Structure formats: structure tokens, C-alpha cells
Amino acid sequence: MKLNYISITFLFLLFSSFNHAEQDIVPVQVTQVCASCHGENGNMSITPDTPKIGGQKMDYIVYALKSYQNGKRNHAIMSAMSAALSKSDIINIAKHYSKQPSEIFTKY
């Protein structure tokens, strides 16, 4: 029984150290709210004024979200959505969408 606890603890420490150095895995919860308007990969627009953000540069996404938070940009939905985001949430969102394929142009 004691060996099982030691084994479980060892495995937990081992697996948690793999992702500690590399923060490329974005928690799904962070992007779930964004996906409702922008889509899972950032290329779905539910309204004409919803931009496609898939493939956008990471720095731009960070800048845009911070601008909504501090009032430099004014959009009722985005200002409200970004208000509760932490710095790490913003980085994770920007990482996720910047790594997606860009589908800015409509296919004919």
C-alpha cells in the first residue's frame, strides 16, 4: 500500500515536470469562451464584425486583449470578456490562436 502512494507521487512529479518547462499546452477552459464567437481555431465569425483571429501574430492578440481591458479599445463584448483575464490567460489565448492556420480570405 505504501509503495502505491510512493509510485503515484513519483509519477505525478514526473509528469508535472514535463510541461513545466514548456508551456505550449493551453488550457481548454481559457479558449472556450473565445471559441464561442471566434471558433476553435479562430476562423469562425458569427457576425460580420467578429474578426477571424486564427494565425494572427501573438503580440497583436496580446496588445488587443490588453487594450480592451484598459479601455484603449471599446467593444462591449470584448471589454467585458477580457476584464477578468489574467496575464497568463492572455498569453495562453494569444499562443493558441497565433498557432492556428489563417483563413482570412473567403474561398470562392
Order of alpha helices (4+ residues) and beta strands (2+ residues): alpha-alpha-alpha-alpha-alpha
